[in-house]
Amino acid sequence: MYDLIIIGGGPAGLTAATYARRAGLETLILEITVCGGQIINSQSVENFPSIQNIEGWRLADNWQKQVQALGVQVKTAAVTGIELSGDVRLVHTAKGDFEARAVIVATGAGHRKLDCPGAEKYSGRGVSTCASCDGAFFKNREVAVVGGGNTAFEDALYLANICSTVYIVHRRREFRAERRLVDAAKARTNVEFLTPYVPAQVLGDERGRAAALRVRNVETGEERTLETPGIFTAIGMIPNNGAFANVLRLDEAGYAVAGEDCESGTPGVWVAGDGRQKSLRQLITAAADGAVAATAAAKYVNSLK
């Protein structure tokens, strides 16, 4: 039996593991893919204290090496649920069950999918959620970025370095992104803004790949076809909390109802990171959650011994 199982190996989970291990807890991280969470898709991280600039995947790799050096175990497994049995928390996975005295849910959130005809059909065939992963496939070609937040603008700026034209498609005239990112995009001669437009259809070619994006003006109904074989979506996130509805209180959007103390409302279970209700979802706030949750979990575990 572990003292603590952390579900999710993103910034919240990795920080929680660091604090838990330093508190002497036998700790296991269960991660469905690779550690790092959404940060591995960031071309450049510039807003984390003391680090001027680092690639997202490198930061994640360093983080995982740090926790493993402390003695944290990391296993790849899809968690399907949590069952309570007295002071034991049974974590169900596709590879078997694991027991722990405490659990931290740090599963974060996944990308919201583009909702228009052709989007699902051409997913992975031109429709992508990762500019840094797939942008190079469209070097010197026109691409579209759908969204108006920080991620959309970061993607657009990255793509502007390698693509001939980048269209930013957003349903409103105003953007949610930070002013510095909007100004940087406006300064690029190969970035074009399409507002207020929404995707109407992804069109394909004879090879079964995306070839163009049809967009519609939400005010006039006017439609326009963009010859963009690369379509990158950055339209928000969906929390990965569905499997834990029995131990977490979820709001209408699926986020865990928990304050800055990361208390889930279920004894021995905490929630940390982008999957909980919060006003700011950033690398540093996820890490802060991990520290808070792990410290509370250590006190809880010690009270059982």
N, C-alpha and C positions, 0 to 999 in steps of 0.2 A: 504493500500500500504506500502511495505517495502522500507526503504532507500536502502538496499543492499540485493541481493540474491546471495549466493555463491553456485555454483553447484559443489558438490563434497566435501566429508568430510575427505579427507586425510590430510597429514601434511600441504600442501599449503592452503587448505580450512580452516582448524582449526586455523592456524596462522592468516589468513586473518580475520577470525571471531573475534579473540582476539583484533586485532588492530582496526577493524571497531567498535566494541562495546566500546572500550576505547575512540574512537573518537565521541561517542554518536550516532552512527547510529543504527536504528532498523534493525536487521540483522537476516536473515533466511538462514540456511544451508539445501540444498536438497541433500540427499544421497540415492543412489539406494539400498545399503545393510546396512553395519554398518560402522561407522566412523573409520578412521585409515588408510585406503588405504592398499597398499602392505606391510606396516610395521607390520601389525598384524600377518603376516606369518613368521616374523623373530624371531628365537628362542632367539637371544641375540643381543641387540643394544649396541655397545661399542664406537661409533664414534660421539655421540652427546654431545656438550659441557656441562660440569659439571656433567654428568651422567656417572659413570664408567661402569655400566652394568645394563641393564634392559630388561625384556622380551618385545617383540614388542607389544603384545596385551595389556600389562599393561601400556605401554607408551601411546598407543592410548586411553585407557580408562581414564587415568589421564587427557589427553588432552581434551577429550570431556567433562569431568566433569568441567574442568576449564572454558571452553567457556560457558557452560550452567549456571555456577555460575555467569557469567557476564551478563546473560540475553539473550543469543543467543538462538533462537528457532532452533530445529533440527527436520526435518520431513523426513520420508522415502518415496521416490517417484522417479520414473524413468522419467527423463527429456527428452522430445522428440524434443524440439526446442526453439528458442528465436525469438520473433517478435518485431520489433521496431515500436513504434507509438508516434511520437513526443518525449517528454522527458520521456515517459514511456517505460519500457522494459517488455514485456509480456512473462513470462516463461511458456511454455506448459509442462504439465506432464500427466502421465497416470491417475492421481488422480485429475485433474483439473488444472486451470491456476492460476498463482501468478503474481502480479504486483510489480515492483520495479523501483526506479530511476536509479539504477546501478546494474550491474551484473559482477561477477567474475566467469569465467569458470575454474574450478580446477578439471577436471575429470580424470586427470592422464592418465595412459596407462594400458592395460591388457596384459596377457601372450600370446605370440605367440604360436600357436598350432603346435605340431609335425606333419609333412607332410610326412606320409608314410602309406601304407596299414595297416589297423588294429588299427591305433592310435585313430581314432574317435570312432570306435566300442568299444574299451576297455577303453575309457575315464571314469574315476571314478571307473573303475574295474581293477585297477592296474596301469593305466597310470594317473599320477598326476602332478600338478604344485606346490604342497605344501609339502615339505619334513617334516616340523614340524607338519603338520596336519596328514599326512598319514604314516609317517615313522615307527611308532610303530606297524603297521600291518605286517611289514616284519622283525620283530625281529629275529636275528640269520639266516637270509636268504640272498641270493645274490640279489643286486639291481643294477640298472644302472642310471646314471645321464647324461643327454644329454646337452652339452653346455660347454663353455670355459671361461665364465666371472665370476665376483665375486659371483653372486647368485649361479651358478653351483657349485663352490668350497665351498661356505658356506653350501649348501645342502649336498655335499659329506662329509664334515667334520662332520656334524650333524649325518648323516646316518652311518658313520663309527663307531660311538659310540654304535650302536644298531644292525647293520647288520654284517653278516659274511664277505661279500666282497662287495665293492662298485666299479663299473666300471665307469670311467669318459670317455664318448664318445664324441669326438670333431673332427670336419671336418678338422681342421688345426693342424700342429705340434706345433705351438705356441699358447699360451693362452692370453686372454685379462685380466684375473684376476690379482689382485695385487700380487706382488712377495711373500709377507708374506703368502698369502693363498695357493699359489702354493707350496711353501716350506713346509707348514704345511701338505698339502695333501701327498706330496712325503715322508714325515716322517712317515706316517701311513703304517703299514705293510699290512693292508687289503684294501688298495686303489690301483686299477690297472688302468693305463692310456691306452686308445685305440685311437691312432691318426695315420694317419688321416682317421677316420672312420665316416660314416654317418648311421643313422638308415635306414634299408631297409624294415623291416616288423615287426609288433607286432604280435606274435603268441598267440593263446588262448588255453584254456583247455575245457574239457567237461562241466564245470560249468559256462562257459561264462565269465571267467576272464582271464586276461593276464597271460601267463605262461613263455614267453621267448621273447627276442629281437634279431632279426637277423640284423647284421651290415655288412657294406660293406666298404672295403678299397678303397678310392677314387683314389689312385695311381695305385694299382695292380688289383682291381676288386675282390680280395679275399673276401669271405664271412665267417662269423663266427656267431654261434648261442650262445647267452648268456642265461643261464637258470635263468632268472630274472623275477619273478612275479611282482616286483615293478620297474616301469620305471618313472623316474622323469625328467621333461623337464624344462630347464632354458635357452631358446634360444632367448631371447629378448622380446621386448614389442611392442604392437600396440597401438598408441594413441587413446583415446576415444573422438575424436572430430567430428565425422561424422555428428552428429545432428546439428552442429553449423557452417557449411560451409558458411551460409549466413552472419554471423557476424565475422568470423575469416578467416584470410588468411592462407591457408594450403599448406604445401610443398608436394612433391610427396609421401612422407612417411606418410602424414597425420598429421604431427606436425604443430602447430600454428606458423606462422612466426611472432615472437615478440622478442624484445630485452630485456635487463635487466630492462627496465622500465615497462615491461609487457603490453605495449600498444597493443591492438588488431587491431587498425586501424579503429574501429567503436566506435564513441563517446558513453561513458557510459558503455563500455564493456572492461574488462581486462581478460587476461589469465595468470594463475599461475601454476607452478608445472611441473611435468614430461610431460605434454601434449604440452609444447612449445619447440621450437628449443633451444637447449643449449648443451654445451660440457660436462657438468657433471650433472647427475641425481642422486641426493642423498637426504637423509632426510633433511640435513641442507640447501641445495639449494632450495628445495621445500618450506621450511619454510621462507626462505628469500624472495622468490617470493610472498608468501602470504602477508608478511609485506609491500612490495613495492606496490602491487596491491591495498591493502586495504587503504593505505595512499593516493594513487592517487584517489581512489574512493570517499574517504571522502571529498577531496578538490572539486571534481566534484559535489557531492551531495550538498555541502554547497553553491556552486555557483548557484544552481537552487532555493535556498530558499530565 
